[in-house]
Amino acid sequence: MSVFTRVNHFVRHYRTALNRRRTERLIGTLPAEIRKDIGWPSHYTGLQSDGQDNRGISRF
């Protein structure tokens, strides 16, 4: 695996994590009734168990 491939892989996973956190914050600002209607957070916890390995991404 080349260095470029490794960097590309890291950047892709980092962007995915950023987008996930941004979405969590946005949905977290919605009223509780709307979050319940869209199935949050039960839908999100189902997505977390999709087998993706995010150990290389630190959470601040």
Secondary structure, 3 states (H helix, E strand, C coil): CCHHHHHHHHHHHHHHHHHHHHHHHHHHCCCHHHHHHHCCCHHHHHHHCCCCCCCCCCCC
